[in-house]
């Protein structure tokens, strides 16, 4: 098989690498990809992810068997619809179905209609009304930009000053250009957060091992929200009974609800969940793999990933098997200053000599002399596996100590709280 992956980040690197490991795959193309991926034999395609016509032309010319969509933006722009209209196989939700991520207000309405447990909320487009609502409810409170915001459009306001600034940013200044000037304000829930992802096709759900992402920039869960600074899987402090509850009360009604709304979902459904005092509740839905969850979850898949997707696209029952023992952990290395203004073109160390870890590149490119340099906020991720979470973390951090990380930073506490349960 020849397959095409859409996207350019660490998530797409992990997807490409796992597909390339299949004996059934001869070539993995990635559009647009990044030049760090070439170290794993991935073929880069110099076509932007929003150029659907050129991607379709490429897929036809190269006789691509099927395409896998990584990021949310092309999904919301209808890339799946366009490929299907051109008679091409592609794995991901249609534009109508991707709205479960594209609009937090729609997702909340869906959850209300189909009795999926989530935080109480209200939606606003007017700044003064939103401010009055926050003053009435009090802090802490959660404020979310309605549309896509690259994982950064969520503010947990612990006081009125933070809440006021967030509302001003989102409703008056339109800080998130990809998001509508609309906010969802919801009650603050305390508890352990975790991510439950699943392959979805023909109304059938194939859950993955759960993971936990670390969204805050700095150790101790301090600082602004980011796209994710690290993750680990599985999550020992979440009991199996709660995962089963989440499948029954969240994933199943969401998939069936989308079908009832004539928005049938095919692809990767991601539920961001919290283990609250009143049971599992949904924080958010995404319509694709998470980043950096993908880099730790996919590594636990023991069955053939390419065959799995091929079976789903051809209406066959897939073999979906996961590693049952041990832990995977991923540490994100980011440019100093991220997620705000950050330096670019930091020369990266040679990571090919690292042992017992995998490297997934994200914001990188080659400079004029052929060296890999940083080209984004999150630069790369180091992934390690161990019998215990601590063993996996020690492997990853030990290898990081051996390389030059000047101009970058990473959190030293990924998975630390969970190690007490491990």
Protein Blocks (a to p, Z undefined) as FASTA:
>chain_A
ZZddedjbfklmmmmmmmmmpmkbmbdcddebjfklmmnopacddddfklmmlmmmmmmm
nopabdcdfblmlmmnommmmmmmnopacedddfklmmmmmpmklmmmmmmmnopacddd
dddfbfklmmmmmmmnopadddddfbdnehpacccdfbfklmmmmmmmmmmnomalmbcc
ddddddddeddddddddddeehiacddddddddfbfbghiiajddebjbdcdddfklcfk
lmmmmmmmmmmmmmmmmmmnopacedjddddddddfkopadfbdcfbdcdfklmmmmmmp
mbdfklmmmmmmnopacdddddfedcddddddddehiabdcdehiacddfklpghiacdd
fbdcddfkopacdfbfblbdcddddfbfklmmmmmmmmmmmpccehiacdfkgoklmmmm
ZZ
